Amino acid sequence: MRRLLYLSLLLAVVLLAVRCKEAYEPQVDFKATNLLVVEGFLNGNGVTTIKLSRTQGNDTRGRVVERNATVTIKDDGNQEYRLSEPEPGVYRTNVSLASSGKYTLHIRSADGKEYASTEVSLLQTPQIDEVSWKRSGSGLQIYVDTHDPLNNTRYYRWEYEETWEIVPRYISYYELVPKDPFIPGDRFPYLFIRRRPENDFPRACWQSERSDNIIMASSNKLAQDVIHLQPVCLVPNNSWKLDTRYSILVKQYALSAAGFEYWENMKKNTEGLGSIFDPQPSEIRGNISCISNPEEQVVGFFDASTVSEKRIFLTKSEVGGWLYYDGCIDKYAVNDPDSLRVIFPANTPVDARGAGNRIEGYTGASPECVDCRLKGSPIKPDFW
């Protein structure tokens, strides 16, 4: 009897443990659709970009861009700056603004609804002191250091853009040219009739990627307004980004206390979900409201600041021990139709082998190992 009781208690504990591991599904109101989403801020020393879209429901990440809206920024002197719409849902302007001014975002949608932000001050973002890096077991960790000697900033946010160089593993000196005229039933309807024109394939390409996570920190609880070794970006161990040369541009923004709270809530809601011990979803209220209908919720926060930037470059040799493997190997076929059609045209010709003028065979590799345009752009960035 005692043994049976023990087994029953053990079974109950196991069942309870299993139930505790069930995924937590927060109760979300799926009726909140077609909400206006405002992304962007007032850039005090560059181009201001405001993106407008509409939610399609809380159960989807899909959005519909908000076109043909009238977007303006007004200062406390009643001066108005209108943003143009160079692409659907994206509104831009580039104006010089007074650092002591206060500004308000106004939006009039195509259907006549009016939206406005609260009045915000233009914050002066301190310069970035240093962008540094350290090799770790997980990869290459990028850090940022900054400080405000006046102790006025306290709240910070960062974004970054990575760019890396792609050098093809093989150079293609030959090209497949169809036989002319084409003979039906030909076992191999290609001829290596000439070397590939020089510079036919670029010798280098570039790929870029922008941050999509929320990076922020505060010195509000410190005696001095100093941010030291704030993690910004992790390049995963042996990533292709550092196969040759890598660059990262870090952008720094000063935030108001209200803006920091908004981004902090956004971070918790987008990155902290997964268990019952994580912060649960909360209604995120920004500083933009619908004047036409005060009950309508608007997603977004309008802030204003200057932007500080710093870029660094790194090479694989500087980091050391970076073992990226691209899987590229060359294949060889003797110069007869039956052998050649085994590796061509699935592969791109690389080189010829033989003695004197006699070509005994050809090597080839997959197109991604020869033509870097399949992985990036051949246009060299201005800053490279």
C-alpha angles and dihedrals in degrees: 000000000000089000091052091050090050092051091049092052091048092051091050092052091050093049091048091051091051092050091050090059095058113121114264112237112192118218105250127182104236091190092080096096134146093031117164112247117202118194124179144049141233108274109210095195105029147012116336113216124188119184120200127195142150128238118240094206137310091264094065138052092215120117137186117221117242107235134191095018122151107235121185138166118214126195128210090263090062092252110148128209117193122208121220125222106232091168133014111290094359119108124188144179136168112206136149111245134194112254090219095052131107122223142199130198117224125190129185112187124216090256091055102258116146125220131178139176128223116264113276133189123234106250122209110229115215119237119266108254097201144346107209138171141210132191113237137172089266096050137270114343117204119206136188129210125195142151141186112221089198092054090227104121109054095155122073140176130187139200129181143196121209123204126182136181121241118204115188114242093225135032114223113222097170137048136202112246121188117242114255116242097031111229114210112236094020108155092222114015094191135088130195092223100155145009116264114267112262114263090016088134121037116249092219140019135185135224128194135196131186126215116262100183130084113253117185143145140178134213091192093117094048128088091232128042095244131138113194128188095347107181110239109163139004118208103205116243113279093000119167088240090082098040090112118349131348135193134186128193113202119201121199128202131188114225135201117236090255091048091050091051091051094050091044090056090047090052093050092049097046102037107022102063123107110087140034089253093062122087108279125233113281134187106265113217119192130183097265121094139176110252092191093054116015090191092063113099120226123200115218147059127237115212133162130217145131118259128236120201138188130178131197133185128214134184129205091246091056093054094041130206095040105156107188112169117198097185092237117153129161122234128210132214129178117241101268129101097246093053096040096054090057092070102019139108089007087067131044117245113251111175145339128244128205147094122281112326092338114104110207098178149330137244124218140180137194113285092247089060093053108032112050090190086082088066104031149348123295090213109105112228115245092239095051 
